[in-house]
Amino acid sequence: MIVVCSACQARFQYDDSRFGQARTKRFKCPKCAHVFEVANPAVPAVPAPQPAPIPAPAPPTRPLVMTAPLPEQDPAMEATLASARSTARRDRDSLLAAAGIQPGGLPAGLKFSLAFLTGPQASTVQVLERPLIVIGREEGDVITQDPETSRRHALLEIRADGSVWITDQDSTNGTQVNGERITGPVQLVSQQEFTCGNSTFMLLVRNTSEYPLH
């Protein structure tokens, strides 16, 4: 066999029978004195051991949850609850009707807005979308952010006939209409002004059937 030095690539003849049963033999190159190892060509190479496969992690076990069957609904109880809900709704609607407020929405064909004339929100307009509107410093439907306005200052009521009424909610600084502090419900008309604290408003009512919005 031809042996090749791994350092200087020198080649020389060697009788491979001299390997005997050895798997490898060490040689010293006669040219560069490099010592290297050559495998016996008559002995099959031993395959490199393969690493053992890593077992896949076992799936997590879910705790067993015992669920109790839902109790059957009593038809009589369901009917009683439904009747109570209907009665409560009728009573609420009756109260609103007695107050002249249309249940569920505003009068058809009218659009109601509040224009802020003075105060922290001056030069803004807010559309009123409910029949009951609470005006307050931090709570309610119309927020003034005015320190002179009470937390829940006044209440606007838009009734079924389209009339608008304002009531003071026991505020500290009061609600003024036409420059006078009110003590009970007062009716407002379109473009009329009223004051809560340091915030002055103008009520705007538009008839959308006569003046449709574009």
N, C-alpha and C positions, 0 to 999 in steps of 0.2 A: 504494500500500500504506500501511497505518497503521503508524507506528513508535512504539513505546512506550518511554519512558525507564525504564531499569532502576532508577534511583534515586528519582525523584519520581513515576513512573507518568504523566508528562505524555504526551499523545498528539498526534501531528501527521502531516500527509499528506506522503508522499514518493513520487516517480515511480520505480518499481522498474526502469524501463528505463535509469536513470542508473547502475545497477550495472555495466553492460557485461558483461565476462567475469570481473570480480572475484568471488571467492567470498564475501568479506565487505567491509563498508564501515563506517568509523568515523564516529560522529555525536557532535555536541556539543549537548546539550539547551539550547534557547533560554531555558528557564525557570530551570534550576538550574545550567547550565554543566557538568553531568556528561558525561564522555566515555565512550561505550560502543560496542560492536561489534554489528552486525546481519548475519546471513547472507543471501546472495543467494538469494531464493526460486526463481530460475530455474535454479540450479546444484544438482544433487543433492549431498547431504551425503556426504562421504568417510567410510566406516566406520572406526572406530578399529581400529588394528592389533591383532590377537589375539596373545597371547603364545604362543610355540612350545611345544607339549606337551613335558613332561619325560619322556624315555624311561624305561621301567621298568627297574630294575636286573636284570641278567642273573642267573639262578639260579646259586648256587654249584655249582661242579663238584666232584664227589666223586672222591677218588683211587681209582684202579683197584686193587683188592685181588685178588691172585691167590691162590686157595685150592687147596691140593693135595687130591686125593681121599683120603678116609680109607682106611687099609689094611684089607683084608678080614680079619675075625676068623677065626683058625684054630680050627676046631671042636675039634681035639684039645687046643689050649691052653686054650680055655674049659672043657672038661671037666676038665682038670688043676686049674685054679684053683678050680672048683666043688668038686672032691673035697678040695682042701686046706682050703677054708673049712669044709666039713662035718667033716673030721677034727679041725680046730682047735676047733670047737664041741663035738664029742663029747669031746675031751680036757678042755676047760674044764668041761663038765657032769660028767665023771667025777671031776675034782678036787673039785668042789663036793659031789658025792654022797659021796666018800670022807671029806670033812670033816663030813658030816651036814647040809649046807646044801641046801635045795631050790632047784634052778636056776629062775630067772625070777620068783621072788616069795616071798611069805610063806605060812606054813601057813594053810590055809583055816579059817575059823571063829574066828580069834584076832585081836585088835587089840592092838598093842604101842605104848606111849607112855613118854616120860621126863618126869618132873616135876622142875623145878629147885627145890631146897629152899633152897640158899644160893648166894651168888655174884652176879655182875652180872645174871644172868638169873633171879634168884629169883622165885618165884610165877608162873612160866610153865610150860606143858606143850607138848611137841613130840611129834607122832605119828611113829612110825617106819614107813617105807614100803618099806624095802629089807632084804634079809637080812644085809647087811654095812653097819655104821654106824660111821663114824670120828668120834670126839669130839676136838675140837681147839680151840685158842685162836682161830685165824683160818682154818683150813682144815678141810674135812671136811663131814660131814652135820649134826652138832650143834656149833654154834659157841658157845663159852662166853664169849668176850671177857674171860676171866680171865687177868691177867698171870702168875699162878702155874701156869697150865695150859700145857703144851707145845703147839707148833704142831700136831702130830699126837700126841695124848696116849694114847688108848686105842681099842680096837676091840671093838664088840659084834657077836656072831654069833647070828642067829636061825636055828635049824636046823629041818629038816623035821619033827621030832617036837614042835616048839613050845618046846624048851628054849632058854635064852638064856645065852650064855657071854661073859665079858669078858676081854680080854687087854691088858696094858699094852704100849705101843709104845716101850719104852726112854725113857720120859719123865723129865724132870729131877726132879720132885717125887714121882713115883710115883702108882700107883692103889691105893686102900685099899678093902677089903671087910671089914666087921665090925671096923673099926679096925686092920686089919693090911695091910701093903703086900704086894701079890700079886707072884709071880714067874713065874706061868704062867697058863693058862686056868682061870678059876673060873666055876662055874655060878651064875647068879642066879635067884631066884624072884620071883614077883610081890610088890610092896610092899617089896622089899629095897633097902637104901640102899648107895651106893658113892660115893667121893670122888675127884675129879681136881683136884689143886691146892687152891684154896679153894672149889671148886664141888661141892656135894653133890647127888646125884640119887636119885630113887626110881623103880625099874622098875615099870610098871603093865601087867598083862596082863589083858585082858578076853575072856571066851568069848562071842562074839557070838551063838552059837546058843542058849545058855542065858540070856544077858542081852542081848537085841537093843538096838541103839541107836535112840533115838527122835528 
